Amino acid sequence: MLRKTLNFFKKYIFFVLFSAILIFSPLYLPKINAGASTDDKNIIVLNIWQIDNFEGGQGSRTGYLQRIGDDFRAENSNVFIKVNSVSSESIATNLNNGNIPDMISYGAGITGLENYLSGEAPYVTWCRGGYCILAVDESADFTDISPLNTVINSGKDNLTGAVALLCGLNGAKEDNPTSAYLKLIGQKYKYLLGTQRDIFRLKTRNTPFKVFPVNVFNDLYQDISITTNDDIKRDMSERFIKFLIGKSGNLESVGLMHDDVKIYNDEMSAMENIDFKYTIKCPISENYKKELKRAIANNNSNKLKNLLK
């Protein structure tokens, strides 16, 4: 009898508590949900795609942009920056399928972006690299550079053939970046036509070397463009780009440069503040790129110069 009485009271207490929850919980739940949705409306998430069209210097440009984005958020608490690496091969497919970020960081000379850019300026250069001729031979004075004693770093999507042609090195052996570098330090070639990336390769190896900066041509510019059509995001993106440029003094961490800032006091200093004769600093059309490549393939330096004017 006592056990039945206890079971009855347990069931009665459970019923009373459960009923109280059902009655009073609606009074509180709407307030919680309303508060969360209000906060979400104030949060701005900016997605950036980073495309490595050319070799950097050291470190990751994606990581660098993310660090700058985190610093930006410290001053703009309602803004989140998310940076993702995207290959140049997949960019057209993503854009054509409507998968469009808020900003894209890319190497100059990229094609297929013409219809997606917005903001105050179509593009802003936030850092750059540069071409150079390197030597590990102590006797090298760069007066005897020729296609026979020079190996060329073929690079990635950059127009290495243009700088080779304008330097009179058309016909020189061209190899992938690592192999070209190994041929230089193995002294199979006296000179290497490379970039800032090769300077850092040599610095890492602690190999004595000499640098001769190339000023006849450069297309190793990292640009950033706004691609969102949202007014609020566009305004915040423009503020972020200005913030990014203001942090140019930190570019040593990725081994790159900005012409408005003096960064290096070592071998890289020779690569700074160069007045280039010909440049490609922006996105270009597919037809224009084909014309450039045709002039390079035909060893037609005059045609190439006219196209680059």
N, C-alpha and C positions, 0 to 999 in steps of 0.2 A: 504493500500500500504506500509506504514511504517513497519507494523508488518511482512509482507512478506519479506521485505528487511532485517530485523533483523534476521529472521529465516534462511534466505539464508546465511548470514555471520556466524551465529552460526554453521551451518552445514559445511561450508567451513573451518572454524578454526579447528573444530573437525577432519575433514578429513586430514588436513595438519599435526596436532599433531600426529594422529594415524599412518600416513605414516612415520613420522620421527622416531617413536619408532620402527617400523618394520625394517627400514633401518639401524639404528645405534645400536640397541641392540645386534646383533650378534657379534659386535666388542668387546663387554665387557663380555658377558656371558661365552665364552670359557675360559677366563682368570680366572674367579671366580671358575669355576668347576675344572680347572687344579690345582689351588692352594689348594683346599680342598682335592683332591685325593692324592696329594703329602704329605700333612700333615698326612692323614690317614695311609699311608704306614709306617710312622715312629712310629706309636702308637702300643705298645705291650700290649695286654690284657691277663692277666694270671688268669685262673679260678682254684680255689681251692675248693675241697670238704672236709668238716669236718664231720667225723663220730665219734659220742660219743659211743664207745663200752663199756666204764666204766664210773661210776659217777666221776665228777670232784671234785673240792673243793668248789668253789663259783664262781658265774659269768659264762659267756659263753665263751667257747673256740672259737666258731665261731666269736664272737665279738672281742675277743682278737686278733685273726689272722687278722681280718679286720683292726684293729687299727695299727697293725704292718705293714700291707700292705700299709696303708695310710702314715705311716712314711717313708716307703721305697720309695713311690712315691715322697715324698718331696725331696729325693736325686736323683730320677730318673724320671724326669718330663714326660717322654714319656711312662711310664709304669703304667698301671692300674691293681690293684689286686681286684678280686671279689671273696668273700668267701661265699659258700652256705652250709647249713646243709643238709646232706643226711643220711637217715637211713641205718643201716647195712643190713636190709632186702632187700632194693632196689638196693644195690650196684651191685650185680651180674647181675641183669636184665639190668641196665643201661649200664654196660660195654659190656655185650654180644650183646646189640643192637647198639654198636658203639658210644655210648654217653660217651666219654672219656674226662676228664678234663686235665689240665696241671699238676696239683699236687693233691695228696690225703693225707689228715691227718687222721690217724686211730689208733685204739688201737692195741697193739701187740696181736698176736694170731688170727687176722682176717684171713680168708681163701679166696681164689679166686683171689688174686692179682698177683700171680707169673708171669703171662705172660704179665703184663702191665707196669712193672717198668723199668726205664731207668736212665740215669745220671751217675755221678761219683760213687755214692754209691747206692745200692738198697733201703736203708732206712736210715733215720737219726732220732734219738730220740730227740724231742725238749722239752719234759717235761715228768714228771712221777708223779704217785701217790704212794700209799703204803698201805699195810695191817697193822692193829694194833688191839690190844685188849683194850677195854675201860671199865672203871668202874666209877660209881657215888657213890658207897658205900665207905665211908671214911676209913673203916677198910680193904678194898681190898689191898692185897699185891702181887697178881698174882701168888701166890704159890699153890693155890687150884683150878686152872682152870680145868674144866672138861666138858664133854658133857652134864652133868646134870644141870650145873649152867651157861651155855653159850648159847646165841642165836646168830645166824649167819646172817649177812646181805647178801642176796643172790646175790646182784649186778645185772649186766646187762649181757653182753656177756663174762665177765671175768671168769676165772676158780676158783671160790670161793671154789669149792670142793677140789681142789688141795691143797690150803693153809690149809683148815680144816683138811684134811687127814694127812698132814705133821706136823701139830700141835697137832695131837692126838685128834682132835675134831670131827672125823667122827661119825655120829649118833646124833650129837647135833641138836637142833631145828633150822631149816632154815626158814627165813621169808623175805618178800620183804623189801627194805631198810627203808621205813618209819615205818612199823609195828615193825621191829626189834629194831629200835631206840626207839620207844615208849615203848616197853617192857623193855628196859634197864632203862629209866628214871622213869618208873612205878615200878621199882624194882621187876619185875616178874622174871628177871634173874640178876645175879650178874655181869656178864660180857657180852660184845658184841664183836664178831669178826667182825670188820668193816674196814673202810678205812678213808682216810683223809676227805672224805665228812661228815662222822659222827662226826669228830672233829669240823668241822664248824657248824654242826647242834647244838652241845652242846654249842659252843661258842656263837652262836646267842641266845640261850635260857638263857645264863648267868648261866648255871648250873656247879658247881664245879665238876671236873672229873679228872681221872688219865689216862695216856697213856702208853701202853707197846707196842713198835714197834715190828713187826714180821719180822724177817730177814731170815726165812727158805725158802721163795718163794715170787716172785713178777712177775706179768704179767701186771701191770698197767702202761704201757709205751705208751705215745702218739708219734707215729712216723709220719714222712712225707716223701713221695716218689714222684719222678718226673715221670709223665706218658706220657708227650708229646713226639712226635717224631720229632718235629720241632727244628732244630738246634739253631735258635735264641732264641726261647722260653726256650729251655733246658738250655742254658747258663744263661739266665736271672733268671730262676727258681733256679739254683744253687747259684746264687748271693743272691737271696731272702732268701734261707734257711740259708746261712751263716749270713745274717743280722738278721734273726729270732733268731738264737742261741746266737748272740751277745746281744740280748735284754732279756736274761733269767732272769736278775735281776728284771724284771717287773712281774714275774709269781705270785707274791703274790696276784695280782688282780683276778686271777682265782683259787687261793688256791692250786697250784701245785708246783712242785719242779724240779730242774735240779741239778745233782750231782756235777757240776763244780762251782756252785755258792751257797754261804750261804745267805739265804733270811730271815729266821724267827728268832724271839727272844721270842716266846711264846710256847704254847704246841706243835705247829707244828715243832719246832726245833728238837724234838726227832725223827722226821721222815726223817730228812735230812742225806745225806752221809752215807747210810747204805750199808754194804757189804753183799749182798744177796747170800745165798748158792745155790739156784736154781732160774733160771729166764727164762721167754720167752719174748724176746725183739723185735721180728720181725714177719712178716707175716708167716703163716705156711700152710701146705697142709691140705686138708680136711681129708685125711687118717690119718695123724699124730694126728690131733685133735680128731678123733674118737678113736684112741688108748689111748690117754690121758684120755678121758672120760670113756673108758672101765676100765682102771686101777682104776680110782676114784670110779666108781660104784661098783667094786669088792673089794674095800677097800684094794687094793694091793699097799702098799706104796713102796715096793721094785721095783716093775715094774714101778711105776711112777717115782721113782728116776733114774732108768736106762734110761727111755725115756727122762728125762730132762737133762741128762749129755751132 
